[in-house]
Amino acid sequence: MNLRNVAIIAHVDHGKTTLVDQLFRQSGTFRDNQRVEERAMDSNDLEKERGITILAKPTSIEWEGTRINIVDTPGHADFGGEVERILSMVDGVVLLVDSSEGAMPQTKFVTGKALALGLKPIVVVNKVDRPDQRIQEVLDEVFDLFVSLDANDEQLDFPVLYASGRNGYASEDPDRREGTLTPLFQKIVDHVPPPALDVDAPFTFLVTLLDRDNFLGRVLTGRVTSGKVKVNQAIHALDMDGNVIETGRASKIMTFRGLERVPTDEAQAGDIISLAGLTVATVSNTIADTSVTVPIQAQPIDPPTLSMRFAVNDSPMAGREGTKVTSRMIRDRLMREAESNVAIKVTESADKDSFEVAGRGELQLGVLIETMRREGFELGISRPRVLFGTDENGGRTEPYETVIIDVDEEYSGSVVEKMNIRKAEMTDMRPSGGGKTRITFSAPSRGMIGYHGEFLSDTRGTGIMNRLFEKYGPYKGPIEGRKNGVLISNGAGEANAYALGPLEERGVLMVGVGEALYEGMIIGENAKPEDLEVNPMKSKQLTNFRASGKDDSIRLTPPWKMTLEQAIAYIDDDEMVEVTPKTIRLRKRFLDPHERKRQSRAKAA
């Protein structure tokens, strides 16, 4: 059978997953009467809610006698660990670009990797039916992007299609507004070369993705690079230096058909398969016939740049909502995550009650915490810290990011000012049409922690920010943190309106009437820089001279409720976020005020 392996690259929200849905429907992968969810590729709950692709997923469709394996790639740089390895499985890429937003930074990140590997792109301008489309300028932007990424002449001579993924049509004519996706199928078959791999050589296979199955154990996914593999064949795993890690048998081989994994007896060079039977092998290892001693060259995995402490929840309200609260359960879950997600590193602390979890960014770690929370875990989470390095002269280095910001012109001044405070350097500023400005910065990752929420309020929710790991560069010195102190509860009990009313003058409250509080819990933000201990449970004293008039006359502003990401970004070094399945609370790390004073004196000394 004819075979084509292709990856779809697109920026967040440019319509990639919707387009793949339509490819499924029009190729007959789904029966006409089959009930299929919208955006079938984003199958994980968090992917559905956030509307982003987190996990790379291979899928497969058949069109007129050709099997097309399609790999959906994540657009977020936080999940960039997945992208580079996925591209080694394919022979061509479809670059999907929004007809109004044009080529965006995450597209640049993945496209750069694809062009460097020599893959030839097919450009699809999507959402051509948008009223604010600017098709020609977008095509010019894509061409300029390819030139800046050192594309060769063959890559610059790319075919273009104009499509609407939602309405299911593609055409070579930019003015057509109906039809089917047949031109796209045809372009993939004509333009993407079939895998040019040696079927007669010994079997080799590079592990690109890894997940766990309750019945099969570790399941390794990737493309067969040479030879054939049969069920129960003897195989071994080699690391990047060619050392044998383990030997075993291919107990199960599965290929992709639509969204399903289907068992097969044999696979050959060019096939994208999942393989079970090994217990230690991981991503970027080579699985091969036992006669093979040379590993396949693999992309090294980018280093983690950020870490957080995941601790057992030790607040007075621990164990009320979650079912998984012990350090052993947390440890097992984190180790399982590190096994399948190679961009995450987990180290256990000396006291065995907390774990240092390092990853590629706030989004990636936020997704992990949210997933664990939904599984019934309770956790105490510390403020994110960046991971420093050292250069060849022993100087301190830190991770930098390329930050690309699109804002209305009127807000550009305040954005530049805020980025300067965070030690960012502006590298480019240009108008991007429609009264918007595109500003590019090189910024230390440390300064960007917690800026996103502030950025949205500074730009009245209209700004778009994209961040990308750039390099490790020289340490930029201290960066000022949060300006305001917090209001801390001085006891345990229920918050009441009589006590909260006067506290509103002190700052912004984060709790409402009737909420259960404990000593050391953060109940609001102080308007001044220092922390303030307050009593939010004080009730009205009743005497026989005065009626106990109702508290109805007290009108309180609705409390400021933070999302998980906002809370993690907000806290200071001596604070924690208590995460349970139903609640997110902010607290001081040390709940006892005397202990807090002792710690701050020790720190000052």
N, C-alpha and C positions, 0 to 999 in steps of 0.2 A: 504493500500500500504506500502511496505517496505520503510524505510527512513534512510538515513545516512547524518549526518551533519559534514562537514570537512572543515578545514581552510588550505590554502596553504601559507607556510612561505618560503620566499626566500630573499636573499640579492638583492639590486638594480642591475639590469642588468643580473641576473642569468637565466632569461627566463621564469619567472612565468606567465606573462600575455599572452605570446605567447603560452605556453602550454595549458592554459585555452581555448584559441581560438580553438586549435586542439581538445580538449575534446568536445567543442560545436559541431564542424563539424562532429566528428566521432560518436556522440551520436544521430545525426539526429535533434539536436535542430535548426540548420539552414537548410532550404531547399537547395537542390543542386544548384538551380539557384538563390538563394538569394544573393544579393550583400552585403557583410559584410566588414566593415573596418578592416584593420590590427589591431591587439591588441584591440579588441572590448571592453575589460574591461576598458582600459584607455580612457574614453570617454571625459574627460575634456580637453580643448585645451592645457592647460599648461602641463597636464600629457603627451600628445602626443609629445609636443616640447621637454620636458626635459627627456622623456623616463622613468619617474618614476611614481609610484602609490602614489597618495596623499590621496584619499578618499577610505575607505574600502567599498567594494560593495558586497552584497550577490547576488548569481545567482543560477540557478537551472537547472539540466539536468536529463533526464530519461534514464536509461540503463537497458534493459531486465527486466522491471517490478519493478526496484528500483529507487526511486527518490533520487538523490544526491544533497544536497544543498552545494554549494561551496562558501566560503567567501575568497575574495582576500584581503590580508592584506598589509598595507604600510610597506616598509622596512626601511624608514628613521626614526631615533629616534625623529625628530622634530614632527612627527605625531604619536608618541608612545602613546599619549592619546587614540588613537583609538584602538590600538592593544590589550591592556589588556582586555578591555571589550568585544571585538569580540570573544576572545578565550572562554569566558563563554557561547557562543552560540553553540559551537561545541563539538563533542565527540571524534574527532581524528584530527591529523594534518599530512599533507604531507610536508616534509622538502625537498626543492629543492636546490641542491648544484651544482655549476659549476664544471665540471670535471677538470678544470685547476686552478681556483682561490681558490677552497676549501671553508671551513666554514669561513665566514666573521663576523665582529662584530655585524652588525645589525641582522644577523641570530641568533647570540648568545643571543641578547637582547630578541627577540621574542621566541626563543626556550626555553630559561630559564623560561619565563612566562608559556609556554605551559607545560613543564615538572613539574613545581611546582603545576599546576592544575591537575596533574595525567594523562594527555593525552598521548596516545601511538603513537609514530611517525612512519610513513612510509618514508624511505629515498629514494629519487629519485636523482641519479647522472645524471645531464642534460648535454647536449652538448658533448656527448661521441665521436662525430665525429670530435672534435677539434684536430688539429695536435699536440698541446702541452698538450693533456690530461694526467693526472697522477692519474688514477682512484683509484688505491690501496692506495696511500698516502692520497688521499682525504677521503677515507672511514676511514682510521686510525685516521685522524684529527677529523672526525665527532664523532667517538667513544670516543676519548680523550675529546672532547667538552662535550659530554653527561656525562662522568664521572665527569668532573670538575663542572658540573651543578647539581651534586648529583642525577642523574637519578637512578631509582630503577632497579632491575634485569630484570623485565618484559619490561621496557622501553629500556634497553640496548640490548635486544634480538629483534632488529628491522628488519623487512624485507627490502630488498634493490632491487631497479629496476634501470636499466641503460637505459637512454632515450635520444632522440633528439626531443625537443618540436617543433622545426622549421620543422623537417621532419616527425613528427607525428608517432613515434614508441617508444615502451618501451619493455624491455625484462629482464628476470632474468639472461641472458647470457651477460657478459660485451663485448663480441666480435661481437654481432649481429649488423648489420647496416641496417636492414629493418624490416617491419612489421607494426603493428597498436598499438593503445593504449589500446587494450583489456586487457593485463596483469595489467595495472594500474586500470582500472575499477574494475577488479576482486579483486585486492588487497584491494581496498577501501571497497568493499562489504564484503569481508571475514574478514578484520582486524579491521575496525572501527565498534564499537558496535552500534546497533540501540539505539535511545534515551530511557533510562530507566526511564520514568517519569510517574507520576500518572495521568491518564486521568479522574478519577472519583473525584479527589479532587476539591476544588473551583479554579476558574481561577486565575493564577498569571503570570506575564510577566515582565521581566526586560528590561528597555529601554537601548539599546546599541548605537544606532545611531539616529540622529535627522536631518531632513531637512524640508524645507518649500515647499509647493505646492501652486501655485496661486489660485487654486480652493478649495483645502481641508484644507489649513492652515498648522498647525504643523503636520508632519507625523513622528510617532515614530516607529523605527524598532528594532526588537529583537526576542528572541525565547520564545515561550510559555513554561513556566516551569511546569505548572500543569493545569489540567482541560481543559475546552472548552470555547470558546467565540463565541457568535453569534452577527450579526449586530443588533444594537440598544440596546444591553444589557447594564444595568447600571454598571458603573465601577468607581473606584476612584484611585487617585495617592497618594502614600506614599513616604515620603523622607527617608533617611537612618536611621533616628531615629524613624520611625513609625508614624510621624505626617501626617495627611491627608492634602494634598496641595490643591486638587480640586476634585470635583465629576462631572461626565458627562456620556455620552453614547458613545459606539463604533459606530460612524456614518459610518465608512467604514473600511473593513478589506481587505488587499491585500496580495497575496502570490507571490513568484517569479517563473516565467517560462522563462527560458533562461535569456535574459537581460530585459524582460518586467515585470512590476508589474500588476498582474491580479486580479480583484475584486473577492472575494469569500464570501459566506454567513456564513461560520463557519470555525474555526481553532481549532486544539487541541494540547495537550502537544507534544513538539518535533518540531512543525512547526516553521519555521522562517517567520515572517509576518511583514507587516507595518500596523499601526493602526492610524486612524484619529478620531478627536472628542474632544480632550482635548486642552486647550489653554495655560496652564502654565507648565505642566509636562515636565521634561527634562531628559537628560542622567543620568543614575544610579538611577532614581526613579523606584519604583515598581508600575505597573498598575495592579489592581486586582479587583476581585468581591468585592462588598461593604461589604461582611461579613468578609473579610480578614483584620487583623490588624497588622500582623507581616511582615515587608518588607523582600525581598530577600537580602542576603548579597552581596553588590556590591564592585567592586574594587574602592578605592578612586581615584580621578582624580589627576594626578601629578601636582605640582604647576608650574606656569609659572616661567621662569628664566630670561627673557629678556624683556625690554620694549622700545617702541619708541614713540615719539610725532608725531601725525598726525595733521597737522594744515591746516587752510584755506590758499590757495595760495595767498600771498599778494605782489607778485613781480609786477613790472611795466608791465609785459607781461601776467598777469593773465587774464583768460577768453577768450584768443584768439583761443584756440584749444578745450578745454573741454566744455561740456554742463552741468556738475554737479559741481558747484563751491561753493555753499553756505554751511555754517556750519550745517544747518538743514539736507541737503541731505547727508553730510558726516556722521553726527550722526546716521541717520536712517540706513544707509548702514552698519556701524560698529555694531550697536545694532543687526541688522539682522544676521550679521556674528557671533557675540558672542552667539546668541541664538542657532545656529546650530553647532557651533564649540566650544565645551566646554573647549578646552585647551586655549581659548583666553578670556582675561578679558579687558573690556573697561571702563575707568573712564573719566568723563568730567572735564575739567579744570575750574577754577573759572571765567575766562574771556569768557567762552563758545565758544571760537574760536579755541580751540585745544583739542585733546583727547589723553590720555595716553593709548596705546594699549600694553598689556603684553601677551607674548606667550612663546612657548617652544624653539624657536631658530630663527636665522637669516633666514633660508630657509622658515620656516612657515610664518613669517611676510613678507618676500620678495614675496612669492606666493600671499599673500593677496593684497599687493600693486599693483603687476602686474595685478591681476584680476580687481581691481578697476580702474586702468588706462585704461584697455580695455573697461570698461563700460562707459568711458567718464568723469571720475573724474579728477580734478586737486588737487594736495596736496603738502604741504611742509612737508618734513620728517626729523626728527632730527637723530642724531647719536644714535645707540642702546646703552642702558645702562643695566647692569645686576641688578637684584633685590637682594639686600642684606637681610640677616636675622639676628637673634640674637640667641645665644645659652643659655643654662640654667643659665650661670653665667653673662649674659648680654654682652658677647663679640660679636663682629661683625663676621658674617659668610657670605660666598659667594658660588655660585654654582660651582661645579667642573665637568669636563667631562673626560671620558676615551677616549683618542685619539689614534687610531691605524693607523700607517703610513707604507705603503709599498713603498720602494724606491730602485733604483739601488744603489749598495754599494758605488759608487763614490760620491753620494750626501748625504750620511747618516750623515757625519760630519757637513755639513752646516745646515741640518735640526735640529740636536741635539743642535747646537749652538743657532739657532733662537728660538727653544722651551725653552731653558734655559733663554733667555732674557724675555720670556713671563711667567716666574716663573713656568714652567711645570717641574714635576719630572719624570724621566724615570723609569719605573717599569719592563721593559723587553726588550731584544733585541736579535733577533735570525735570522739566515739565513733562507729565505723561498724558496730557490731553484731558479735556473735560474739567478744567479747573483744578486738576490734581497735580501733586508733585511727588516724584520718586526720589527718595534720599537713601544713599547706601553708606553704612558705617562699618568700621572694624572695631568690635567691642569686646572687652574681656567678659567671659561668660558670667563671672562673679557679679558684675554690675547689672546683668540682665535678670538675675533671679528676682522674681516678684514685680517686674516692671509692667507686665502685660496689662494687669487690671488698671493701673494708673494711666497707662497709655490710652486705654479705651475711654476712660473718663475725660482725659485731656482732649481727645479728638471727638467727643460726643458720640462715641460708638461707630464713627465712620472710617477710622483708620484701619489699615491692614498691615500686619507686621509678619515678616518671614525671617527665620533664623537658620543658620547653617554653620556647622563646625568648620572652622577655617584652618587653625594651626595652634601649636603651642608657642607662645611668644613671651617676651620679658614681663616680669611682674610689675604691675602698674601702681603699687602702693595702696594705702588704705582708701576705701570707697565708703562714703557715709551711708548709713542704713536708715532705718525708720526714724522719723523726727519726733513722733509722739510716744508718750508712755502709755501704760494701760491701767484700767481700773480692775482691782483684784478683790474678790470676795474675801471678807475676813472671818467667815464662819460657814456652817452648813445649814441648809433649810430651803424654804421656798421663797422666791422673789415675790415681793408684793408692790402694789401700785403706790402706796404711801411712801415707801422707801425709794422707789425708782424715780418718782416725780422730781425731787430735788437733784438726783444724780444726773438727770438729763442736762443740767446746766454745766456739769463738769466735763462733758464730752459726748461721744456717740455710744449708745448702749447696744450690746449684742445679745441680750437676753430679754424675754418678755415675762409678763406676770404669770405666776404659777409654775415657773420652771424650777426644777430641782438644782440646787447649787452646792458646791463644797468649798472648803477653805483652800485658797490658792488658785481657784478657777478664775479665768479672765472673763469679766462680764461686759467690758466695753473699752473704748479707746479714750484716754485722757486728752484733754485739749492742750495740756502742757507736756514738756519733754520727760518729766519724771513719772515713775509708777506711783499709784495711789491706792492704799487699802481702804475699802469702803464697806458699809453694811447694807446690802440690798434687801435685807429681811426685816428691818426695823418696823415694828407696828405701832399704831397710834395708842398712846396711853389713855385709858378710860378712867374717869373719876365720877363721883356721883353729882358733880356740878355741871358736867358737860355731856350733851348727847353725843352718841358715838357716830355722828353723821356719816353717811355712806361715802365710800371712796369714789363714787360715780363721777364726781366733778373733776377728778384727775384725768387729763387727756394725755396719753403717752404716744410718742412717735413710734411707728412700727420698728422693731429691732433690726439691726443690720445682720443678716444671715449670710455667712460666707459659704462658697462652694469649697470642695476639698482643695482644689488648686489654689484658690485665693488664700485659704487658711495656711497652707504650707508656705506660700510666698510671704505671708504677713508676719509670721512669728520671728522672734529674735533668737539669739543663740541660747538664752537661758529659758526658753519656752518650748512647749510641745503641742502637737495636735493629737487629741484623743479621738481615734476613729473607731466607731462601732457600727453594726449594720444599719442602725436607724439615725444615729446622731453624730455630729462633728462638734467637739468642744475644744476651746483653747485653754491652756493651763500653764502655770509656771512649772518648770522642771522639778523644783523643790517646793512642795506645797506648804511646808512649815515656814513662817516668816523669819524665825530665828535662824534656821538653816540657810535661808536665802541671804540674810545679812552676812553670815559667816562666809558663805561662798563668794559674795561680792568683795568682802574685805580681802580674802585670800587672793582673788583675781587681781585686785588693785596692788597688792603687795608684790 
